């Protein structure tokens, strides 16, 4: 799986607006200001790939936006205007990659008036850290990137899999997931419960910061999954109960009770089983939950009395339920 990342380079625009910008610095290993490392073992091949890419040959080139708005603002409905476009990738003698840039009026103003000092290319890398494609770049003044992946709305392979050092510390393979890590940590905690008075610390087995970060990510993922499952169950239950009302299998006034029954997966499964063997007691006609005009109480018809009896309700209890649901 490819991961999208970025680093920061100086614009070198002390005198006017540059016609060429540096996209990647020299070196087979590139180190960002935040300490992350990427590999660019064959810059010439990368340039050739980019120059043949439809991103360059068919479109205007690779876009330059503002503070990575294409990746951060646009997915949430925000704006991401272009400040320029770059194409014609070349490798310099030192191995750095440069490209010709065409600034629009917005970009020319931002650079000439020194509103931005840095250019931050966005690229993809494989699981081994090799840069595979240059996507775009951004004007920015913040050379310290906190978030390692710009695709914040999507879990990356790096987030799914723990760091190699942490895997080694826990005795797990390098492709171990957070779930694997949490299971290993849980086992360690169980083993250490009996050693509280002996000064044994879980941090001796793995860096405490890494353990905390791993647990927080896992807890967040578990919470989001639980919320998603609850919303999905609620939608399914509501649709099933509404359909049962339309089919004349349950009275509208009892919808709340059945929705409460369906609040869990087990309850929903029971409801489906009950409805599968419950005939329509109204011949497919929906039972009314409204009292007739000029009457103070809701009277049960013959079908409702039969259904209430089969469900274990007394007539008075079912009347109370219908009254409450008016």
Secondary structure, DSSP 4 states (H G I P E B T S, - for coil): --EEEE--EE---SSS--SEEEEE-SSSEEE-TTS-EEE-S-HHHHHHHHHHSHHHHTSS-EEEEETTHHHHTGGGT------EEEEEEEE-TTS-EEEEEEE-HHHHHHHHTTS--EEEEEEEE-TT-BEEEEEEEEEES------S-S-TTS--HHHHBPPHHHHHHHT--TT-BHHHHHHHHHHHHHHHGGGGGGT--GGGTS-HHHHHHHHHHHHHHHHHHHHHHHHHHHHHHHHHHHHHHHTTSS-GGGHHHHHHHTTSHHHHHHHHHHHHTPPPTTTTPPPP-SPPTT-SSPPP-HHHHHHHHHTT--HHHHHHHHHHT-
